[in-house]
Amino acid sequence: MSELPDLLANPALWIAVLRIATPLVLGTLGVLLCERAGVLHLGIEGIMVAGAFTGWLAVYAGATLWTGVLVAALAGAVFGLLHAWLTVGLALSQHVAGLGITLLATSLSYFGYRVSFPKVNTPPTIQPFLPMEWLGIPVLSAQTPLTLLALALVPLIAWVLYRTPVGLALRMVGENPQAAESQGASVLGLRTGAIVAGSALMGVAGAFLTLSAFNSFYFNMVNGRGWICVALVVFASWRPGKALLGALLFAFFDALQLRLQQAGDAALPYQVYLMLPYLLSILALVLVARKAAYPQALMKPYRKGER
């Protein structure tokens, strides 16, 4: 571990932390919006895959990069609408519906890729977002615009949730939908809107991988990031600011383990380094989650007029 001080002082580490954290921030904010409204969304893993594929395919077909981001958001919103219909409209199990969305979105994306490129062994590439070197700040200038977008969304969503009537109503349907209905709020409309908006953010999180972090789409590229986002929401106690902190913490552990492996410490097998971010994140989750105040109506189906 003698290399640790040098690693921490290297700007490359912190550049990697922000890059790794970006899709986690976007995905975690998406899940947070859904759960604040009382709906568990386990479809995030598949929606991230769909966002990664559709956004990349749109750019490969000739669209601009920002159009690709919009296409990914729309793809996420469509799956979100399906999830809302199943969980809010039909009041079905949120666990089962979410896992079904993940399987459906992932399968459709892989099928779409095989149909679009039936004879391609190497994934085609695009020109991704370029770093914002004009910023002049070493850590930020190495990032792409989607990272700034993710960082800007944190205070924006916090402001909407805690400083606007819509945010108050959204939190109310996640805590006590009967009381919200008695005040004239539409539980169906608010929950559906939160799921669609949150799913759009999940789609953008996936698009970051193909339009910014990499320049092509390949199978298993999401690699469990969606499940990490679900856990980060609990770590954050359903607060946007703490969600950013949790994403940065996990990204730090992940970036650090990669560099510790490269340092060539033969005393430990590489599997220990691979486990490091997950073990430390689980520890942080256990310590924080015990005191987390979750939305009281989370995972509880609601039917209008029922008491």
Secondary structure, DSSP 8 states (H G I E B T S, - for coil): -TTHHHHHH-HHHHHHHHHHHHHHHHHHHHHHHHHHTT---TTHHHHHHHHHHHHHHHHHTT--HHHHHHHHHHHHHHHHHHHHIIIIIS---HHHHHHHHHHHHHHHHHHHHHHHSTT-SS----------GGG--HHHHTS-HHHHHHHHHHHHHHHHHHHSHHHHHHHHHHH-HHHHHHTT--HHHHHHHHHHHHHHHHHHHHHHIIIII-SS--TT-STTHHHHHHHHHHHTTT-HHHHHHHHHHHHHHHHHHHHHHHHT-TTS-HHHHHHHHHHHHHHHHHHHHTT----TTTT----TT--
